Amino acid sequence: MADRTSCRELTPSVPILTVIAAAAVLASWTGTLPGRSVPIYGPLVQGLFWAGLCAGLALAYGAVAPDQGGALRRVLPRVGACLLLALLATHLSRLLLGAFIGRGVWQRFFYLEWLVPPACAALACAALMPRETRAIYRAARGSPRAASLLALLVLLVSAGVLTAAADLTFEWGGVDARLRREVVMVDAWVTNTLLLFSALVLVFAVTRRVAIALLLVAPSFLLLDLATIAKIEYMHSAVQPLDVLRVAEFVPLFRRFFGTTVLLMIVVAAGLWVVALVAAHRTEPWRLSLPRRLLLGVASLVALITLPLVFYLAPTQPLAGRLLLLVGAPGDLHREKARANGLLLSFVSEIPALLVPSPVGYSPESVATAMGRTWGTGSSVQRPPGHVNLILYLVESFMDPDDLGLHYTSDPIPNVRALGKTHIYGHGIVPERFGGSANTEFELLTGMTMSFLPIGSLPFKQHIRHPMPSLPRALADLGYATTAIQADAKYYYNRERVYDLLGFHHVVWLNDMPGVERAARPGWPSDNAVVQSVIQASRGPRPFFVFAFPSSTHSPYNSGTYRSSDLGVLGAKSDDPMGEVKEYINAIREADRAIGTLVEYFRGQRDSTIIAILGDHMAPLSGNALRPLFAQLAGRSEAEQARRTRRGPLVVWANFQLPREETELSVNALPAYLLQTMRIPPPGFLGVGDRVRRRIPVLGRYMRGTDGEVWDWESLPREERTLLEDYRLLQYDLLLGRQYALRENGAAP
């Protein structure tokens, strides 16, 4: 009877519903509401939806009215007025955005069409019908079923708003122009929203409090968003799960990058967040039965687990790959498509990279077969004649300043260029573009390659758990005194433990030494202090091997230390990016001077000594500072772009006659190359690297043969593929496997 009464009360109000429907049709036809892309059916569906919404809201408001008699007849016009006002506000929002930002912005940011109209409708109802709105809310909270639906609706809308906000930060967050041209794809936006919604629902099911779900999930998501913007600005790559391993190294640098004010703001925000969390915990929980909580929790957990599982299966299961395409997942280069595919989808796509699968057929027999084809036969007990000393001098963020595409008032690296004219000179191809010093060290000291590990891996933290075959260990077996001199903090990248496992006899931790000379840029030991430590180490037992890592050229480049320096950028503008470049080139000029001091000292020594100088990666300058470089690379092949952004200057100098040559090698090939230069046959696994170097001197995201031919992994010739499969198998065995190779060889690491 009540339903018939409601229908009779609504019948005279058909004109109101018709007006609402007509307004929605017009709004869709003009592009304010979705549906314009489907000329007839789209606006028609919008009209029916908004008319139905008006009727439904009228029934809901009428149900909670104090006097049921004639409630719908009185409520419907007010609901209609609210919805008309919402449509008008949405239209005005579209016009204002077009006027202030640009035409087409409403359609470009498609999610505005979906989120703004319901938001305006909710605000209008709350403003024009406050008592009735509160009554509906109280009634919903009092019913377990209605409370669940209301909470899920709030969480779903919140997830959509957060996903949209994350996309907008790419538009106005100062990232490079390429990302500003992109917008999150529709299917990716939906998937990201559902992922965020699932996380919110999981917390809600556990706590029964919407506020706690929002306070736990939303700040975490926004932190991921801001971290991604910051990482893209300086490291030119989005955040991924393995970046958690790098947090300890970045935290001490946070204030240098972003300043004290930002740090204080974060501390205050964290305090307010804790207060809000405590307050939310004291609020009354939502009425939610235990079976419903279990259902929501399990469903959301399954949703969160399913997508990473599909990513894991995709390389071997075509159906999983097709499913990922349907949900807007990135096909490749995940971390470079964080906007188009959305933060969460890009982040989740990297979760399988946490696992390193064993090579197909890994067994003692396959290891023995690979060893028979590639294992080095160099002696590990006899000293070679000559006893050539070796110094590896790996310079933080050291690149050829000409690669930036700028011109300077003078050459920042005259000593390195002079050495390159008379000795071995070229480029070392490093594993990462704008960071990851420890990964360059890993390749340089072990002869292993990051190409066989997931992008973003940190072997120093993840994988080195036992003594490893390495360059320092091989030289120690030949009677060399092995020393590492490190300017970074002792705990960075787990080096304190790793250096011992790699076979160093002694480590000098300059950063922890009291009274050590500091660089002009605050924080780091000076390069001169590193050079003096190398000289001091050379006065000990002979022959010697010294690995030195100066870090005074580390980012950020915003201290203003060299503001009045005579070395600057020709034609520089007065904006901050040029100041950033000026500080960088002055920092590497100091590094170059220290290199000159190092070489001059050993030039006068009687013992034969080789000094190999290499940059660990490109300087992590901001996108604005690197714009000329990226402009040069536009239109180049992917292989050439990878080469140009992963190369550092390489000089191999000796105080005795070496044939002058130009070379380009991956860093993993350098240990074997240097041993050959010292006339030491590379033993064991280093011999494997030597065989690879002679066929494939450059190994990374692309490969280059000795004849200059470039391959990707799919186009490798059969012989080269077999060689790399042996290399991968033996590296896995020694780094992650059971070290069958050492048992087969009957040798210690």
Secondary structure, DSSP 8 states (H G I E B T S, - for coil): -HHHHHHHHHGGGHHHHHHHHHHHHHHHHTTSSS-TTSTTHHHHHHHHHHHHHHHHHHHHHHHT-S--TTHHHHHHHHHHHHHHHHHHHHHHHHHHHHHHT-TTHHHHSTHHHHHHHHHHHHHHHHHHSHHHHHHHHHHHHHSHHHHHHHHHHHHHHHHHHHHHHHHHHHHHS---HHHHH----HHHHHHHHHHHHHHHHHHHHHH--HHHHHHHHHHHHHHHHHHHHHHHHHTSS---GGGGGGHHHHGGGHHHHHHHHHHHHHHHHHHHHHHHHHHHHTS------HHHHHHHHHHHHHHHHHHHHHHHHTTT-HHHHHHHHHTT--SS-GGG-TTTS-HHHHHHHTGGGG-----TT-SHHHHHHHHHHH-EE--SSS--TT--EEEEEEETT---GGGGT--BSS-S-HHHHHHHHHSEEEEEE-S-SS--HHHHHHHHHH---GGGS-TT--HHHHT--S----HHHHHHHTT-EEEEEE-S-TTGGGHHHHHHHTT-SEEEEGGGSTT--B-SSTTSB-HHHHHHHHHHHHTSSSSEEEEEE--TT-S---S-TTTT-S--BTT--SSHHHHHHHHHHHHHHHHHHHHHHHHHHHHT-SS-EEEEEEE-S-----TTTTHHHHHHHTT--HHHHHHHHSEEEEEEEESS-----EEEEEGGGHHHHHHHHTT---EHHHHHHHHHHHH-SEESSSEE-TTS-EE-SSS--HHHHHHHHHHHHHHHHHHTS--HHHHHHT---
